[in-house]
Amino acid sequence: MKEDALKWNKRHTDDVMPILQSDLLIKFVDILPLGRVLDIACGNGRNSRFLASRGFICECVDISSVAIKKLQNIQGIIPVCLDLDEYKITPDSYDVILDFYFLDRRLFDGIKRGLKRGGVFLMETFVADKDYPIDISEQKILYKGELEEIFNDFEILFHDEIYIKRLGEKTKALQFCARKKSK
Ligand SMILES: C[S@@+](CC[C@H](N)C(=O)[O-])C[C@H]1O[C@@H](n2cnc3c(N)ncnc32)[C@H](O)[C@@H]1O
């Protein structure tokens, strides 16, 4: 959507997003099958830059042309500016799929199909917790147990809730890692 692109272009111009790769990714990098990565709503590419430096080929998709421009001419990174509302993930194509702080439930089916057998999905985003309310639309917040249910035919390697600061407020996020079964 055009308004989303404008909103996110402004944020990426102001450089307000975190720049360090996720500690979830650091924890699991050594078990990821080396190969092709899809980084959904990659932003400044903090996670793909880390994987690209380790030999992965990362397709980085985001609606923000500002964010995508900053990812050009980096070895191992293929930047693509697109709206995920209109995107279909190619089946059986990726060894790793990343989805950090972007929740669009319509993508889950494509994520599951898009991974090759043995491929790994890593996600980190806000999770509902009545003690830590967050002022973003409910649509963009996971409910407890949601990913475990959706990925119940995967091997769930890790799930944990963490505290993070958003706009100065303490809130909760889920870290999740699951592998598509080989058979
Ligand atoms: C909170 S940021 C997360 C960025 C990155 N994954 C990270 O963790 O650093 C959300 C990202 O989603 C992108 N985005 C928002 N709506 C989108 C859409 N419809 N299609 C593609 N990207 C979108 C924004 O441009 C932004 O970079």
PDBQT file of the ligand as one rigid body, heavy atoms in Angstrom, charges set to zero:
ROOT
HETATM    1  C1  LIG A 201       9.540  -3.173  12.285  1.00  0.00    +0.000 C 
HETATM    2  S1  LIG A 201      10.339  -3.180  10.714  1.00  0.00    +0.000 S 
HETATM    3  C2  LIG A 201      11.274  -4.676  10.829  1.00  0.00    +0.000 C 
HETATM    4  C3  LIG A 201      12.468  -4.683   9.924  1.00  0.00    +0.000 C 
HETATM    5  C4  LIG A 201      13.388  -5.895  10.056  1.00  0.00    +0.000 C 
HETATM    6  N1  LIG A 201      12.705  -7.151   9.810  1.00  0.00    +0.000 N 
HETATM    7  C5  LIG A 201      14.058  -5.912  11.395  1.00  0.00    +0.000 C 
HETATM    8  O1  LIG A 201      13.692  -6.710  12.255  1.00  0.00    +0.000 OA
HETATM    9  O2  LIG A 201      14.936  -5.078  11.602  1.00  0.00    +0.000 OA
HETATM   10  C6  LIG A 201       9.024  -3.638   9.630  1.00  0.00    +0.000 C 
HETATM   11  C7  LIG A 201       9.417  -3.626   8.156  1.00  0.00    +0.000 C 
HETATM   12  O3  LIG A 201       8.299  -4.043   7.375  1.00  0.00    +0.000 OA
HETATM   13  C8  LIG A 201       8.308  -3.324   6.170  1.00  0.00    +0.000 C 
HETATM   14  N2  LIG A 201       6.934  -3.384   5.621  1.00  0.00    +0.000 N 
HETATM   15  C9  LIG A 201       5.816  -2.849   6.161  1.00  0.00    +0.000 A 
HETATM   16  N3  LIG A 201       4.742  -3.148   5.394  1.00  0.00    +0.000 NA
HETATM   17  C10 LIG A 201       5.205  -3.894   4.341  1.00  0.00    +0.000 A 
HETATM   18  C11 LIG A 201       4.586  -4.504   3.207  1.00  0.00    +0.000 A 
HETATM   19  N4  LIG A 201       3.276  -4.415   2.989  1.00  0.00    +0.000 N 
HETATM   20  N5  LIG A 201       5.371  -5.170   2.339  1.00  0.00    +0.000 NA
HETATM   21  C12 LIG A 201       6.730  -5.259   2.532  1.00  0.00    +0.000 A 
HETATM   22  N6  LIG A 201       7.362  -4.710   3.591  1.00  0.00    +0.000 NA
HETATM   23  C13 LIG A 201       6.613  -4.041   4.493  1.00  0.00    +0.000 A 
HETATM   24  C14 LIG A 201       8.774  -1.932   6.571  1.00  0.00    +0.000 C 
HETATM   25  O4  LIG A 201       9.302  -1.173   5.516  1.00  0.00    +0.000 OA
HETATM   26  C15 LIG A 201       9.813  -2.255   7.633  1.00  0.00    +0.000 C 
HETATM   27  O5  LIG A 201      11.104  -2.311   7.077  1.00  0.00    +0.000 OA
ENDROOT
TORSDOF 0
